Amino acid sequence: MALVLHAHPFSSYCQKVLIALYENDTPFTLRLLTDADSFAELAKLWPLRLMPVLTDGDEVVREASIIIEHLMLRHPGPARLIPQDPAAALKVRFLDRVFDNYVMGPMQRVVGDALRDAGERDPKSVADAKARLDQSYEWLDGELKGRTWAAGEAFTLADCAAAPSLFYADWVHPIGERFGSLRAYRARLLKRPSFARAVEEARPYRSFFPPGAPDRD
């Protein structure tokens, strides 16, 4: 069945799925979400109008982690992004949740606040989000010490989640110098061909980043 990904290359969750597709060189068509027609099409597939959404023939798959799970089940390739061993797979899924909930989530709260009118902004919410990021950075710095990738030596679903979350989180609340392991891991992710491709495809849209994109990466 032909795969169609309804997505935008600058979206962190869309990049998460794009990395998985690129890791296995999986053929797909990108339905770029840029105008009213494309979002109307998205709404028919997912009334919450959240990207990304994957269509696989008549099947509609929603939520980035579930899309990657679907790809591993229905369109597996040489890169096994979810280990066969149940215990190892559980570790990968846990780290996927950590990056989504405790890095991507707080980062998006900062970005969301920047989208508000000046009188509607919530400095306390932004401060709390940045404090959560510092907590996450500290834990991840210790957790990742001595590893090449998030869960070990193999690139997995957890790294697909980590790449865009750490990429954008460092833009809104820089990863401190004291977190050497985490900073080195982020640098390795940027050199991974699948993520490097996603970053380049998103580069033309950097001017739209609400808090302002730094002149790096």
Buried (B, 14 or more C-beta within 10 A) or exposed (E): EEBBBBBBBBBBBBBBBBBBBBBBEBEBEBBEBEEEEBEEBBEEBBEEEEBBBBBBEEEEBBBBBEBBBBBBEEBEBEBBBBBEEEEBBEBBBEBBEBBBBBBBBBBBBBBBBBEEEEEEEEEEBBEEBBEBBBEBBBEBBEBBEEEBBBBBEBBBBBBBBBBBBBBBBBBBBEBEEEBEBBBBBBEBBBEBEBBBBBBEBBEEBBEEBEBEBEEEB
